[in-house]
Amino acid sequence: MKLAALFPGIGYTCDKPLMYYAGKLAAQAGYTVLYVNYGGFPRNIKGDPEKMRRAFDMACEQAEALLRDVDWRAYADIVFIGKSIGTAVAARYARSHGIPARLALLTPLLETFDYTDGHAIAFHGTADPWAATDGIASACARQGIPLKLTEGANHSLETGDVAADLKTLSETMEILRRFLSSDRVTIL
């Protein structure tokens, strides 16, 4: 059996394009899909380390409660798909529970890499105001994590050009599809 757990961002919920299609893709690939929907975060988090830490702690606590009854040993293949703060929550949860999950990191925060071990892929926009490209690229390189960079894209992997954004979404989902069917993926 296979399980894909989706860990959303603060404002980027599981019904937004990257997460919505990631869930549909996982289901199509035969995964049981589990949505880890948390919320109730403080407002105006960006640029406030205390609020960001509080939001992270809240998301981790809620994830613990939402996932407490999952029998992880029942699954031969586990993939955690995270977006933004959800990347850090997913990586921390996997590490703290000894779950051998592969991680798909959609616009990760730099703190995510404190909990990863290289069994991941990452997607980042070079105009992401939440995470500097140099830091994300360095963290991925250190851990051997394939990184798909999207020039000029923001924290939602969008540029404002609808045609370009749809192409990015399609490319992202194609890489994710390959990741779901293989332990390692080369990003071209």
N, C-alpha and C positions, 0 to 999 in steps of 0.2 A: 504494500500500500504506500501511497505517496501523499504528502501533505504540503500545501503552500499556505503560509500565514502571511497576511498583509498587515503591515504596520504603517499607518498613514502619518502625514505631517500634522502640524497644528491646524492650519487652515486648509491644507490640501488633503481632503478626506478621500475615502475609497470610492467615491462616485466621480472624482475628477479623472481626466483622461488617462494619465499614466497609470494610476492605480486601478481604474475601472478595467482597462484593457489588459493589464497584468493579471488581474483576477480571472477574466474571461479566457485568457491564453493558458493559464495554469489549469483551469477546469477542462479546457479542450485537450490538454496534454495528459489528462487522467489524474490530476491531483485533486484531492479533497481540499477545498478552499475555505480558510478560516479568516474572517475579518476581525482584526483586533481594533475595534472602534473605541477610542478613549476621548475624553474631552474635559471641558470645564477649566480651561487654562486661563492664566492671567492675560490681560490685554497689553498691547504695546510691548511685546517681549524683545523685539529686535534692538540690539545695542544695550540691553540691560542684563548683565551676567547673572544677577540674583534672580530675576524673573525667569531667565532661561533655565537656570539650575532647578528652580521650583517646578517649571513645566516638565522638565526631564524626569524629576523625581515623581511627579504626579502620573506621568505616562507610564513609568516603570511600575508603580504601585497598581495602576489600573490593569496593566498587562498581566501582572502576577495574578490578580483576581480573575481576569477573563480566561486565563489559560490554565488555571490550577487543576482542572479535571481532565486535561489532555493526557492520554497515555502515549508519550513520545516513543516508547519502545515498540509500539504497534506499527510504526512507519519505517520502511526501508530507505526512503528518500524524503528528506525534509528541506524545503527551501523557504527562507524568510525573505520577503520582498518589502523593503522599507523606503519611505520617502521622507527626506529632511530629518527632523528629530526622530522619526520612526526608524531610520537607519541605525541610530545610536541605541534606541530602545531594543530593537531586534538583536543587534550584536551583543549587547550586554545580557539580554535574556538568554541567548544561546550559550554564552560563556558561563554565566552563573549557574545554569542548570546542566551543563555538560552535554548540550544537544548538538549533534554533529550536523548542524544546518549549514547549507550553502547560502550565501547572502547576495541578493541583488540590491545594490545601493543606488537608489534614484536620488540624485542631488544630495549626497551625504554632507553632514556637518563634519568638521575636522575631528571633533571629539569621538566620532564613530570609530575611528581607527585605533583608539585606545582599547577596543574590545574585539577587533577582527584578527583573524589568523591567516589571511590570504585566500581562503576558500570563498571568493567573492568576485563580482564584477561591479563596476561603478560607472555612473553616468553623471556628467557635470557640464554646466554651461559656463563659458568663460566670462559672462557678465552677471554671474550669480553674486548678489550682494551679501549673502549669508555665509559664503565660504570662498576664500581666495584660491584661485586656480593653482598657484604655485604650491600651496600647502596640500591641496588635494592630490595634485600630481606627484608630489614627493612622497606622501603617505602611501599612495598606490604603488609607486615604484619600489619603496622599501619592502612592501609585503608581497610584491609580485601580483598585484591585482590589476587585471586588464581595465583600462579606463577609456571610455568613449567621451571625448570632448566635443561639445557643440559650440562653435564660434558664435559669439554675440548672444547666446541664450541666457535667460535669467534662471531663477530658482525653480521655475516650472518647465524648464527646457524650451522656452518660447522666446521668439525674437520680435514678435509683432507682425511678422509676415505670415499670413495664414497658410499659404502654400508651403513655405519653408517649414513651418511648425508641424504641419501634417506629415511632411516628409521625415522630419526628426522623430515624430511619434512612431511612424511606420518602421524606421530604422531601429529605434530603441526596442520595439516589440519583436523585431526579427532577431536581434541579438539575445533578448530575453528568451525567446522560443528556443534558440540553440542552447542556451544555458540550462534550460529546463530539461533538455534531453541529453546533456553531457556534463561531466564534472568540470571541464575547462573549456573556455571559449576564447578564440582569437578574435579581437576586434579589429576590423579593417577600416 
